[in-house]
Amino acid sequence: MSLPLLVVIALDPEHLARLEAGGFELHVAVNNPKLIETVGPEVRAVLTNGSTGLSAEQIAGLPKLEVICALGAGYENIDLAAAAARGVVVTNGPGVNNASVADHAMMLMMAIARGVVQADAAVRRGEWAQSRQMRPSISGKKLGILGLGSIGEQIAQRAGLGFGMEIGYHSRKPREAASGLYFPSPVALAQWSDFLVVATPGGAATAGLVDAAVLDALGVEGFLVNIARGSVVNTDALIDAVEHGRIAGAALDVVEGEPTVPSSLLKQRNVIFTPHIAGRSPEAVLATVQLALDNLQAHFDGRPVLTPIKQP
């Protein structure tokens, strides 16, 4: 007998088919939020991610819910307290898309430094000569990594070994055997850096961590790259900094309030965007879905889940 699984995030048909073949009856509510009310009384598992999450109200509407699986490492918008109060198991997918996110961070860093997006647009407008401006390289520059977790470490490896960049970082405390120099605050790290990559988790603890003081410390020749969560960067401070040239530019895979992007940020020529796709390589997504399936099957087979989230 198939187990009712509520899917509240977009997935490709082949990944949905994999879940279905794994023994689950899928109820996809991405473009049909009223479906939750219809199937809610029977749902025993939910598949979501950190950005979409699952609220206390939604959890309350799923009386048979046993397990919530977050695709990817993030789980900041899942109400862990509400899940714990009901005895609902919560899992995530740490590590499965680290390589893809680190690759994307390097791509964004090079693209914003070299003006690739702007140059491409200019050539398409017939402005070949006008677009041949000198742009800074990244080789040998100072890279600050805000949040030296496993993704941050992979970015450091690529930047250091591949491009000879000096590495600095800030985390809650120094990490043993970490790559690079430790800085005691985001401001101190930004002041040292030519490029500042945001690689922290999301959530209340890091909300607005990159504020006006950090951006001012990064300076007029500094570039910001965010592949973490939009909430980590104060959007108003970023708009003000790029609008008035207090930083050289920004490359953003995530934006606070996404998918809506403030029009005043969109019009900045020294800001480039990708739509939260750093972890969306075919290899990474397949591994993430498979880990979620493994967690679901473990739970319903009466075994411990593979990657549980510690709940309050």
DONUBA-167611 format. One record per residue: residue in three letters; x, y, z of N, C-alpha, C in turn. Coordinates in steps of 0.02 Angstrom, whole numbers, plus 32768, in hexadecimal, padded with zeros to 4 digits. Each point is the difference from the previous one (the first is absolute). Layout:
# residues N
 res  npx  npy  npz capx capy capz  cpx  cpy  cpz
 ALA    X    Y    Z    X    Y    Z    X    Y    Z
...
END
This chain:
# residues 312
 res  npx  npy  npz capx capy capz  cpx  cpy  cpz
 MET 802A 7FC4 8000 7FD6 803C 8000 802B 803E 8000
 SER 7FF3 802F 7FD2 8027 803E 7FFC 7FF0 802E 803A
 LEU 8033 8024 8017 7FF9 802E 8039 7FF6 8047 7FE6
 PRO 7FCE 8025 8019 7FF2 8043 7FE7 8039 8031 8010
 LEU 801D 801D 7FCC 8037 8030 8006 7FEC 8042 7FE1
 LEU 8000 8035 8027 7FEF 8043 7FE7 8041 8022 7FEA
 VAL 8001 8016 7FC1 803A 8022 7FE3 7FEE 8049 7FF6
 VAL 8024 802D 8023 7FEF 8047 7FFE 8035 8029 7FDB
 ILE 802E 7FDF 7FDD 8033 8022 7FD9 8000 7FE2 7FB9
 ALA 801A 8027 7FD1 8002 7FE9 7FBA 8036 7FCC 7FF7
 LEU 7FEE 7FC9 7FDF 802F 7FCB 7FEF 7FF4 7FEA 7FB8
 ASP 8036 7FEB 7FDF 7FF9 7FE7 7FBB 7FDA 7FBE 8000
 PRO 7FDF 7FF0 7FC8 7FD9 7FC2 7FFC 8027 7FC1 8012
 GLU 8041 7FFD 7FEB 8026 7FC3 800E 800D 7FF7 804A
 HIS 8006 8038 8025 800A 7FFB 8048 7FBF 7FED 8024
 LEU 7FCA 801B 7FE7 7FBF 7FEC 801C 7FF4 7FB5 7FF4
 ALA 8013 7FEA 7FC5 7FF7 7FB9 7FF0 802B 7FD4 802D
 ARG 803B 8017 8012 802C 7FDB 802D 7FE0 7FF8 8045
 LEU 7FE1 8037 8018 7FDF 7FFD 8041 7FC4 7FD1 7FFD
 GLU 7FDB 8003 7FC9 7FC5 7FD6 7FF8 8014 7FB6 7FFE
 ALA 8037 7FF2 7FDB 8019 7FBB 7FFC 8019 7FE7 8043
 GLY 8012 8030 802C 8018 7FEE 8043 7FCA 7FEF 8031
 GLY 7FC2 8002 7FE9 7FC9 7FEA 802A 7FD4 8038 801C
 PHE 7FFF 803A 7FDE 7FDA 8038 801A 7FCB 8018 7FCE
 GLU 7FC8 8012 801C 7FC9 801D 7FD9 8008 804C 8003
 LEU 8010 801E 7FC7 8013 8047 7FFF 7FC4 802E 7FFB
 HIS 8001 8035 8028 7FCF 8036 7FFB 8028 8041 7FF9
 VAL 8004 8019 7FC3 802B 803A 7FF1 7FD7 803F 8005
 ALA 8012 802A 8031 7FD8 803C 800F 8022 8041 7FEC
 VAL 8030 7FFB 7FD3 8027 803C 7FED 7FD3 8036 7FE3
 ASN 7FD7 7FEF 7FD0 7FD4 8031 7FE1 7FB7 7FF6 8014
 ASN 7FF6 7FDA 8036 7FBD 7FF1 8016 7FFE 7FFE 804D
 PRO 8008 803A 8021 8003 8000 8049 7FC2 7FE5 8022
 LYS 7FC6 8003 7FDE 7FC3 7FE5 801F 8001 7FB4 8006
 LEU 802E 7FE1 7FDA 8007 7FB7 8004 8011 7FEA 8046
 ILE 8026 802A 8025 8014 7FEF 8044 7FC3 7FF4 802C
 GLU 7FCD 802B 7FF7 7FC3 7FF8 8027 7FDD 7FBE 7FEF
 THR 8003 7FED 7FC1 7FDD 7FC4 7FE9 8022 7FC1 8019
 VAL 8042 7FFC 7FF7 8024 7FC2 8010 801E 8001 8046
 GLY 8000 803B 8021 8020 8008 8041 7FF0 7FCA 8033
 PRO 7FC2 7FEC 8008 7FF0 7FCE 8033 8023 7FBD 7FF7
 GLU 8018 7FF1 7FC2 801F 7FBF 7FF3 804B 8003 7FFA
 VAL 801D 803B 7FF8 8047 8007 7FF2 802A 7FE8 803B
 ARG 8033 7FD8 7FF1 802C 7FE6 8035 8048 801A 7FFA
 ALA 8010 8020 7FC7 8043 801B 7FF6 7FFC 803D 7FD3
 VAL 802F 802E 8009 8003 803C 7FD8 8047 8009 7FE5
 LEU 8004 8013 7FC0 8040 8011 7FE1 8001 804A 7FF2
 THR 8032 8024 801B 8004 8048 7FF9 8049 8014 7FF9
 ASN 8010 8040 800B 8045 8015 8005 8004 803A 8032
 GLY 803C 801A 800A 8009 8035 8032 7FDB 803F 7FF0
 SER 7FFE 8013 7FC1 7FE0 803F 7FEC 7FB4 7FFB 8007
 THR 7FE3 7FC9 7FEA 7FB8 7FF7 8003 7FE9 7FEE 8046
 GLY 8024 7FD1 801F 7FF3 7FEE 8045 7FBC 7FDE 800B
 LEU 7FEC 7FFE 803F 7FBE 7FE8 8014 7FEF 8021 8042
 SER 7FC9 8026 8001 7FEF 8029 803A 7FDC 7FD6 8035
 ALA 7FFB 801D 803C 7FDB 7FE0 8036 7FB7 7FF5 7FEC
 GLU 7FE3 8030 7FDD 7FBB 7FFA 7FEA 7FF7 7FC6 7FCF
 GLN 8031 7FFA 7FD2 7FFC 7FC9 7FD0 8009 7FBD 8023
 ILE 802E 7FFD 802F 800B 7FC2 8025 7FC0 7FED 8026
 ALA 7FDF 8031 801D 7FC2 7FF3 8025 7FCA 7FE4 7FD3
 GLY 8002 8011 7FC0 7FCE 7FE7 7FD1 800F 7FBC 7FE3
 LEU 8035 7FDF 8019 8013 7FBE 7FE8 8001 7FD0 803B
 PRO 7FC7 7FE8 8016 7FFB 7FDA 803F 8026 7FBE 8000
 LYS 800D 7FE2 7FC5 8024 7FC1 7FFD 8049 8008 7FEE
 LEU 8018 803D 7FFF 8045 800E 7FEA 8032 7FDF 802F
 GLU 8032 7FDD 7FE2 8033 7FDF 8027 8046 801A 7FF2
 VAL 800C 8017 7FC2 8044 8012 7FED 7FFF 8039 7FCD
 ILE 802E 802F 8009 800A 8037 7FD0 8046 7FFA 7FE6
 CYS 8008 7FFF 7FBD 8042 7FFC 7FE1 800D 8041 7FDA
 ALA 8037 8022 8011 8016 803C 7FDD 8034 7FED 7FCC
 LEU 7FF4 8011 7FC2 8032 7FF6 7FCC 8037 8033 8009
 GLY 803F 7FEB 8001 8037 802E 800B 800E 8009 804B
 ALA 8034 8027 800D 8016 8008 8046 7FD2 802E 8029
 GLY 7FE0 8030 7FE0 7FDA 8033 8024 7FBD 7FE6 801B
 TYR 7FED 801A 803A 7FBF 7FEF 801D 7FE4 803A 8029
 GLU 8016 803D 7FF0 7FF2 803A 802B 7FB6 8012 8005
 ASN 7FD7 7FEE 7FCF 7FB9 8011 8003 7FD3 7FC5 8013
 ILE 801E 7FCB 8018 7FD9 7FCA 801D 7FF9 800E 804B
 ASP 7FC3 7FFF 8019 7FF5 800E 8047 8013 7FC2 8029
 LEU 803E 7FFF 8017 8019 7FC6 8024 7FDD 7FF6 8043
 ALA 7FEE 8036 8021 7FDE 7FFB 8040 7FBB 7FDE 7FF7
 ALA 7FDC 8015 7FCC 7FBF 7FE2 7FF3 8007 7FB6 7FEE
 ALA 8034 7FEF 7FD9 800C 7FBB 7FEE 8011 7FD6 803E
 ALA 802B 801C 802B 8015 7FDC 803C 7FC5 7FF4 802F
 ALA 7FD4 8032 8005 7FC6 7FFA 802C 7FD2 7FC7 7FEA
 ARG 8001 7FF1 7FBF 7FD7 7FCA 7FE6 8026 7FBE 7FFA
 GLY 8041 8001 800E 8028 7FC4 7FF7 8010 7FF1 7FB8
 VAL 7FFF 8033 7FD5 800D 7FF8 7FB9 804C 8002 7FF4
 VAL 801A 7FCE 7FDD 8046 7FFE 7FEF 800E 8031 7FC7
 VAL 803A 8024 8004 8013 802F 7FCB 8046 7FEE 7FE8
 THR 8009 7FFC 7FBE 8041 7FF1 7FE3 8013 8036 7FCD
 ASN 8040 8003 7FF0 8017 802B 7FCA 8033 7FDB 7FD5
 GLY 8020 8023 7FD2 802F 7FE0 7FD3 8044 8022 8000
 PRO 8024 7FFE 8037 8041 8022 8003 8033 7FDF 7FD3
 GLY 8026 802A 7FDD 803A 7FE7 7FDB 7FF4 7FEA 7FB9
 VAL 7FC2 7FF0 7FEE 7FF5 7FE1 7FBF 800B 802F 7FC5
 ASN 7FF7 8042 800C 8009 802F 7FC8 803B 8030 800C
 ASN 802C 7FEE 802E 8037 802D 8010 802C 8012 7FC4
 ALA 8011 7FCD 7FD9 802D 800C 7FC7 7FDF 802E 7FCD
 SER 7FC0 7FF6 7FF3 7FDC 802A 7FD0 7FFD 8048 8018
 VAL 7FF2 800B 8041 7FFC 8044 801B 8045 8022 7FFE
 ALA 8034 7FDB 8010 8043 801C 7FFE 8014 8013 7FB9
 ASP 7FF0 7FD5 7FD0 800D 8010 7FB9 7FDC 8041 7FED
 HIS 7FC1 8005 8014 7FD7 803A 7FEE 801D 8040 801F
 ALA 8018 7FFB 803D 801E 803A 8021 803C 801A 7FD8
 MET 802A 7FD2 7FE9 803A 8015 7FD8 7FEA 801F 7FBE
 MET 7FCD 7FE3 7FE1 7FE6 801B 7FC2 7FE6 8047 8009
 LEU 7FD9 800C 8035 7FE6 8042 800E 8038 8032 800D
 MET 8032 7FEA 8025 8038 802B 8010 8024 8017 7FC0
 MET 800D 7FD1 7FD4 8021 8011 7FC1 7FD3 802C 7FD4
 ALA 7FBF 7FEF 7FFE 7FD2 8024 7FD4 7FFA 8049 8015
 ILE 7FFB 800E 8041 7FF8 8045 8016 8041 8026 7FFA
 ALA 8038 7FDE 800E 8041 8022 7FFB 8010 8013 7FB8
 ARG 7FF4 7FD2 7FD2 8012 800B 7FBA 7FC9 8022 7FD8
 GLY 7FC6 800C 801F 7FCA 8022 7FDD 7FE3 7FD7 7FC7
 VAL 7FFD 7FBE 8009 7FEB 7FD3 7FCA 7FB8 800E 7FEA
 VAL 7FD3 8007 8030 7FB9 800A 7FEF 7FF6 8042 7FDC
 GLN 8021 8034 8019 7FF9 8042 7FE2 801F 8002 7FBA
 ALA 803A 7FDF 7FF8 8021 7FFF 7FBF 7FD7 7FDA 7FCD
 ASP 7FE3 7FC8 8015 7FD6 7FD9 7FD2 7FC5 802B 7FE8
 ALA 7FE0 8023 802E 7FC7 802A 7FED 8015 8038 7FD1
 ALA 803B 801C 800C 8018 8036 7FD5 800F 7FE7 7FB9
 VAL 8020 7FC6 7FFB 800F 7FE4 7FBE 7FBF 7FF2 7FDA
 ARG 7FCD 7FE7 8023 7FC0 7FF2 7FDF 7FDE 8040 7FE9
 ARG 8011 8039 8020 7FE5 8040 7FE9 8029 801F 7FC9
 GLY 8034 7FDD 7FEA 802B 801B 7FCB 8035 802F 801A
 GLU 800F 7FFD 8041 8030 802F 801E 8042 7FDD 800F
 TRP 801C 7FE0 7FCE 803E 7FD9 8009 8038 802B 801B
 ALA 800F 8037 7FDE 8039 802A 8015 7FF4 801F 8045
 GLN 7FC3 8016 800C 7FF1 8021 8040 8005 7FD0 803B
 SER 7FF7 7FBF 7FF3 7FFF 7FD0 8037 8046 7FE5 8011
 ARG 8033 8015 7FDB 8044 7FE4 800B 8023 8028 8037
 GLN 7FE5 7FFC 803C 801D 8023 8039 802B 7FD1 8029
 MET 8033 801B 8020 802A 7FD7 802C 7FDA 7FF1 8041
 ARG 8003 7FC1 8014 7FDE 7FEA 803D 8032 7FD9 802C
 PRO 7FF7 8001 8041 8030 7FDF 802D 7FFC 7FB4 7FF9
 SER 8039 7FDF 800D 8002 7FB7 8003 7FF5 7FEA 8048
 ILE 7FF9 7FBF 800A 7FF9 7FE7 8044 8040 7FDF 8019
 SER 802D 7FEE 7FD3 803D 7FDC 8014 802A 802B 8030
 GLY 8016 7FE1 8036 802B 8021 8030 7FDE 8032 802E
 LYS 7FBD 8007 7FFA 7FDC 8030 8029 7FEF 7FE1 8044
 LYS 7FE4 8029 802C 7FED 7FEA 8043 7FB6 7FEE 8001
 LEU 7FF2 7FC1 8012 7FBB 7FE8 8003 7FEC 7FF6 8048
 GLY 7FCD 8024 8015 7FE3 7FF7 8043 7FC2 7FD4 7FFC
 ILE 7FFD 7FCD 802A 7FC7 7FD2 8000 7FDC 8009 8042
 LEU 7FC2 8016 7FFC 7FD8 800A 803C 7FD8 7FC1 800E
 GLY 8018 7FD7 802F 7FE2 7FC0 800F 8028 7FC8 7FE1
 LEU 8032 7FE7 8025 802C 7FCD 7FE3 7FE8 7FBA 8014
 GLY 7FC5 7FEE 7FE5 7FE8 7FBB 8006 801C 7FD7 7FC7
 SER 7FDF 7FC8 7FF1 8019 7FD4 7FCC 7FFF 8021 7FBB
 ILE 7FCD 8029 7FF2 7FFE 8024 7FC0 8038 8034 7FFF
 GLY 8007 8026 8036 8035 8031 8004 8045 7FE2 7FF6
 GLU 800B 7FC5 801D 8040 7FDE 7FF7 800C 7FEE 7FB7
 GLN 7FCC 7FE9 7FDE 8009 7FEE 7FB9 800D 803D 7FD5
 ILE 7FE0 8038 8011 8010 803F 7FDD 8048 8013 800C
 ALA 8017 7FFA 803E 8045 8011 8011 8031 7FD5 7FD9
 GLN 7FF2 7FBF 7FFA 802C 7FD3 7FDB 8005 8014 7FB6
 ARG 7FC6 800F 7FE2 8001 8013 7FBA 8025 8042 7FF5
 ALA 7FF2 8030 802C 801E 8042 7FF8 804B 7FFF 800E
 GLY 8014 7FDB 8034 8046 7FFF 8013 802B 7FD7 7FD0
 LEU 7FEA 7FC3 7FF2 8027 7FD4 7FD5 7FFA 8013 7FB6
 GLY 7FC6 8016 7FEC 7FF5 800E 7FB9 8014 8046 7FEA
 PHE 7FFA 8031 802E 800C 8045 7FEC 8032 8025 802C
 GLY 801F 7FDC 802E 8034 801E 802A 7FE5 8038 802B
 MET 7FC1 7FFD 8013 7FE4 8035 8029 8013 7FF6 804A
 GLU 8009 8037 8023 8009 7FFD 8049 7FBB 7FF6 801F
 ILE 7FFC 7FD6 8033 7FC0 7FEF 801E 7FFC 801A 8047
 GLY 7FC8 8023 800F 7FF0 8014 8043 7FB8 7FEA 800F
 TYR 7FEF 7FFA 803F 7FBC 7FEB 8010 7FEA 801A 8044
 HIS 7FBE 8002 8009 7FE2 800D 8041 7FCB 7FCC 800C
 SER 8003 7FDF 8039 7FCB 7FD4 8019 7FF8 8010 8049
 ARG 7FD1 7FDE 8021 7FF4 800E 8046 803F 7FF7 802B
 LYS 802B 7FD3 7FEB 8040 7FF6 8022 8032 7FE5 7FCD
 PRO 8041 8007 800D 8032 7FE5 7FD1 7FF9 7FB5 7FF8
 ARG 800D 7FE8 7FC4 7FFC 7FB8 7FF3 8045 7FE2 7FFB
 GLU 800A 7FC9 8022 8041 7FDF 7FFE 800E 7FE7 7FB9
 ALA 803D 8009 7FEB 8017 7FE9 7FBE 7FD9 8021 7FC7
 ALA 7FE2 803B 800D 7FDB 8022 7FCB 802F 8022 7FCF
 SER 7FE7 8008 7FC4 8027 8024 7FCD 7FFC 804B 800D
 GLY 8039 8021 8007 8001 8048 8002 8001 801F 8045
 LEU 7FFB 8042 8000 8004 8029 803C 7FBC 8009 8020
 TYR 7FFD 7FFE 8042 7FC2 800B 8023 7FF9 8049 8012
 PHE 7FC5 801D 7FF5 7FF2 8045 8014 7FC8 8000 8033
 PRO 8004 802A 8033 7FD1 7FFD 8038 7FBB 801B 7FF2
 SER 7FF7 8023 7FC8 7FBE 801D 7FF1 7FF7 8005 7FB5
 PRO 7FC1 8003 7FE9 7FF4 800B 7FB8 801E 8041 7FE6
 VAL 7FFF 8034 8028 801D 8040 7FEB 804B 7FFA 7FF4
 ALA 8023 7FE0 802F 8048 7FF7 7FF8 8010 7FD6 7FC3
 LEU 7FD8 7FCB 7FF4 800B 7FD6 7FC5 7FF5 8029 7FC0
 ALA 7FC9 8026 7FFE 7FF0 8027 7FC4 8036 8034 7FF2
 GLN 801A 801F 8034 8034 8033 7FF8 803E 7FE3 7FDF
 TRP 800F 7FC2 800E 803B 7FDE 7FE4 7FF5 7FE8 7FB9
 SER 7FC1 7FF2 7FEE 7FF0 7FD9 7FC4 7FFB 802C 7FC1
 ASP 8011 7FE1 7FC8 7FEF 801B 7FBE 7FBC 7FE5 7FEA
 PHE 7FF4 7FC1 8012 7FC0 7FDF 7FF2 7FE6 7FE3 8041
 LEU 7FC0 800A 800E 7FE1 7FE4 803C 7FC8 7FD1 7FEA
 VAL 8007 7FC0 800F 7FCE 7FCE 7FEE 7FD9 7FED 803F
 VAL 7FBE 8005 7FFC 7FD5 7FEF 8037 7FED 7FB6 7FFA
 ALA 8014 7FD8 8032 7FF4 7FB8 7FFF 7FE5 7FE7 8043
 THR 7FDD 802B 8024 7FE4 7FED 8041 7FBD 7FDE 7FF9
 PRO 7FE8 7FDE 8033 7FBB 7FEA 8000 7FD1 803C 8004
 GLY 7FBF 7FF5 7FF0 7FCE 8034 800A 7FE5 7FFD 8046
 GLY 7FC9 8023 800A 7FE0 7FFF 8042 800C 803F 8028
 ALA 7FE2 8001 803B 8001 803D 802A 8047 8013 8015
 ALA 802B 7FCE 800B 8043 800E 8019 802B 8027 7FCF
 THR 7FF2 7FFB 7FBF 8029 8021 7FCE 7FDA 8036 7FDA
 ALA 7FC3 800E 8012 7FD8 8032 7FDC 8021 8045 8002
 GLY 800B 801E 7FC6 801D 8043 7FFD 8049 8003 8015
 LEU 8022 7FC7 8000 8046 7FFF 8015 802C 802D 7FD4
 VAL 7FF2 8000 7FC0 8024 802D 7FD2 7FD7 8040 7FFC
 ASP 8016 8031 8027 7FDC 803F 8005 8029 8039 7FE2
 ALA 7FEB 803D 800B 8023 803A 7FE3 8049 8003 8016
 ALA 800D 7FEF 803F 8044 8003 801A 802D 7FCE 7FDC
 VAL 7FE6 7FC5 7FF3 8027 7FCD 7FDC 800D 8016 7FB8
 LEU 7FCD 801A 7FE0 8007 8015 7FBA 8030 803B 7FFA
 ASP 7FFD 802F 802F 802F 8038 7FFF 8047 7FE7 800B
 ALA 8008 7FCD 802A 8043 7FE4 800C 801A 7FDD 7FC1
 LEU 7FD3 7FE0 7FDA 8014 7FDF 7FC2 801C 8033 7FCF
 GLY 7FE1 8039 7FFB 801E 8039 7FDC 7FF1 8004 7FB6
 VAL 8017 8036 7FE2 7FEF 8012 7FBC 801D 7FD0 7FCC
 GLU 8032 7FD9 8012 801D 7FD0 7FD1 7FEC 7FB8 8012
 GLY 7FD4 7FF8 8032 7FEE 7FBE 8017 7FC0 7FE6 7FE1
 PHE 7FFC 7FBE 7FF8 7FC6 7FE0 7FE2 7FE0 7FD0 8033
 LEU 7FBD 7FFF 8002 7FDA 7FD4 802B 7FE1 7FC8 7FD6
 VAL 8006 7FC2 8019 7FE1 7FC6 7FE0 7FD6 7FDC 8035
 ASN 7FC1 7FF2 7FF1 7FD5 7FDE 8031 7FE2 7FC1 7FE1
 ILE 8016 7FC7 801B 7FE3 7FBF 7FEB 7FE1 7FDD 803C
 ALA 7FF1 8026 8035 7FE6 7FE4 803F 7FB5 8008 8004
 ARG 7FEA 8034 8021 7FB9 8012 8005 7FFB 804C 7FFA
 GLY 7FCA 8017 7FDF 7FF7 8047 7FF6 7FFB 8026 8041
 SER 7FE5 7FE0 8034 7FF6 8021 8041 8041 8014 8022
 VAL 8038 7FE3 7FEC 8040 8010 8020 8018 8046 7FED
 VAL 7FEA 8019 7FC7 8015 8042 7FE8 7FC6 8032 800A
 ASN 800F 8038 801F 7FCE 8035 8008 7FF5 8020 7FBB
 THR 7FC4 7FF4 7FE4 7FF2 8014 7FBB 8004 804C 7FF7
 ASP 7FE5 8026 802E 8002 8049 7FFA 8048 801A 8001
 ALA 8028 7FE2 802C 8046 8015 8004 8025 7FEF 7FC0
 LEU 7FF1 7FC6 7FE3 8021 7FEC 7FC1 7FEC 802E 7FC7
 ILE 7FBF 800F 7FFA 7FEA 802E 7FCB 8023 8043 8007
 ASP 8004 801A 803C 8020 8041 800B 804A 7FFC 7FEE
 ALA 8021 7FC9 8012 8048 7FFA 7FF3 8010 7FFC 7FB6
 VAL 7FD8 7FD9 7FD9 800F 7FFB 7FB9 7FEA 803E 7FDB
 GLU 7FC9 801E 8017 7FE6 803B 7FDE 8031 803B 8005
 HIS 8022 8005 8039 802E 8037 800B 804A 7FED 7FF8
 GLY 800C 7FC4 7FE4 8044 7FEC 7FEF 802C 7FF4 803D
 ARG 7FE2 7FED 8038 802A 7FF3 803B 801D 7FB9 7FFF
 ILE 7FE5 7FD5 7FD5 8021 7FC1 7FEE 8003 7FFC 7FB4
 ALA 802B 7FD4 7FE7 8009 7FFB 7FB7 7FC7 7FDB 7FDE
 GLY 7FE0 7FD2 8024 7FCA 7FDB 7FE2 7FEC 7FC4 802B
 ALA 7FCB 7FDE 7FEA 7FE7 7FC6 8025 7FE6 7FCC 7FCF
 ALA 8009 7FC1 8012 7FE6 7FC8 7FD9 7FD6 7FD5 8030
 LEU 7FC0 7FF9 7FF0 7FD0 7FE4 8030 7FDB 7FC4 7FE3
 ASP 8006 7FC7 8021 7FD7 7FC7 7FEE 7FC1 7FFE 802A
 VAL 8000 8026 8036 7FC7 8003 802E 7FF1 8048 8012
 VAL 7FC0 800F 800B 7FEA 8043 8010 7FCB 7FFC 8036
 GLU 8002 802C 802F 7FCD 8001 8034 7FBB 800C 7FE1
 GLY 7FD0 7FD6 8012 7FBD 8005 7FE4 7FF8 7FE1 7FBC
 GLU 8032 7FDA 7FE9 7FFB 7FE0 7FBE 7FC1 7FD5 7FFB
 PRO 7FE3 7FFC 7FC5 801A 8014 7FBF 7FF7 804A 7FEE
 THR 7FE1 8027 802B 7FF9 8047 7FF2 8043 8023 800E
 VAL 8017 8026 7FCF 803E 8026 8008 7FF0 804A 7FFC
 PRO 8017 8028 8030 7FF1 8048 7FFE 8015 8020 7FBE
 SER 7FD5 8028 7FE4 800F 8020 7FBF 803E 802C 8004
 SER 800B 801F 803A 803B 802B 8008 8040 7FD7 8000
 LEU 7FFC 7FC0 8010 803B 7FD5 7FFB 8009 7FE5 7FB9
 LEU 7FC9 7FF1 7FDF 8002 7FE6 7FBC 8020 8032 7FCF
 LYS 7FF7 8040 800D 8018 8031 7FCF 804A 8010 8008
 GLN 8021 7FE5 8033 8047 800E 800A 802A 7FD9 7FCE
 ARG 8028 8021 7FD9 8028 7FDF 7FCC 803A 7FD9 801D
 ASN 8014 800E 803E 8037 7FDC 801F 7FE9 7FC9 802E
 VAL 7FC2 7FE7 7FF5 7FE5 7FC7 8024 7FE8 7FCC 7FCD
 ILE 8013 7FC1 800B 7FE7 7FCA 7FD5 7FDD 7FCD 802B
 PHE 7FD3 7FD9 7FE1 7FD5 7FD2 8024 7FFF 7FBB 7FDF
 THR 7FF7 7FCD 8029 7FE7 7FBF 7FE9 7FC7 7FED 802F
 PRO 7FCF 7FD9 7FE9 7FC3 7FF5 8027 8004 7FC5 8031
 HIS 802C 8007 8032 8007 7FCD 8035 800C 7FBB 7FE1
 ILE 8034 7FFB 7FD7 800D 7FC1 7FDC 8045 7FE4 8010
 ALA 8023 801C 8031 8045 7FEA 800D 8003 7FB5 800C
 GLY 7FCF 7FE5 8024 8001 7FB9 800F 7FDA 7FD5 7FCF
 ARG 7FEA 801D 7FC8 7FD4 7FDC 7FD2 8024 7FE5 7FC3
 SER 8036 7FDD 800B 801D 7FD8 7FCA 7FDB 7FBD 7FFE
 PRO 7FFE 7FDF 7FC7 7FDD 7FBF 7FFD 801A 7FCF 8033
 GLU 8043 7FFF 8009 801E 7FD1 802F 7FEA 8010 8048
 ALA 8001 8040 8011 7FEF 8014 8045 7FB6 7FF4 800F
 VAL 7FD5 8012 7FD1 7FB8 7FF7 800D 7FEE 7FB6 8006
 LEU 801D 7FD7 7FD6 7FF3 7FB8 8004 8016 7FE4 8043
 ALA 803C 8015 8016 8019 7FE8 8041 7FD5 8019 8039
 THR 7FE7 803E 7FFA 7FD6 801D 8035 7FBD 7FDA 8005
 VAL 7FE1 7FF3 7FC6 7FC1 7FDC 7FFF 8009 7FB9 801B
 GLN 8037 7FE0 7FEC 800C 7FBC 8017 800A 7FFE 804C
 LEU 8022 8031 801C 8009 8002 8048 7FBD 8009 8024
 ALA 7FD6 802C 7FE5 7FBD 8009 801D 7FD9 7FBE 7FFD
 LEU 8004 7FDD 7FC8 7FDE 7FC0 7FF9 801B 7FCD 8032
 ASP 8042 7FFF 8008 801F 7FD2 8030 7FE8 800F 8047
 ASN 7FFB 8040 8010 7FE7 8014 8042 7FB7 7FEA 800A
 LEU 7FD7 800C 7FCD 7FB9 7FEC 8005 7FF9 7FB5 8008
 GLN 8025 7FDA 7FD8 7FFA 7FB8 8004 801A 7FE5 8043
 ALA 8036 801E 8019 8019 7FEC 8041 7FCC 800A 8036
 HIS 7FE0 803B 7FFF 7FCE 800F 8033 7FC6 7FCF 7FFE
 PHE 7FE6 7FF4 7FC5 7FC4 7FD5 7FFC 8011 7FB6 8005
 ASP 8041 7FEF 7FFC 8015 7FBC 800D 8011 7FF5 804A
 GLY 7FF9 8035 8028 800E 7FFA 8047 8049 8006 8012
 ARG 8029 801B 7FD1 8047 800B 800D 800E 8049 800E
 PRO 8038 8011 8020 8011 8046 800A 800B 8022 7FBD
 VAL 7FEB 803F 7FFA 800D 8025 7FC2 804A 800F 7FFB
 LEU 8018 800D 7FC4 8048 8009 7FF4 8019 8044 8016
 THR 7FD9 8034 7FF4 8018 8044 800E 7FCB 8027 8027
 PRO 7FF6 7FEF 8040 7FCF 8023 8028 8017 8046 8013
 ILE 7FD1 802D 8006 800D 8043 8019 7FF2 8001 804B
 LYS 802F 801A 8026 7FF6 8005 8048 7FC8 8031 800E
 GLN 7FCD 7FEA 8024 7FC6 8029 800D 7FFF 801A 8048
 PRO 7FDF 8039 800B 7FFE 801C 8043 7FD8 7FD4 8030
END
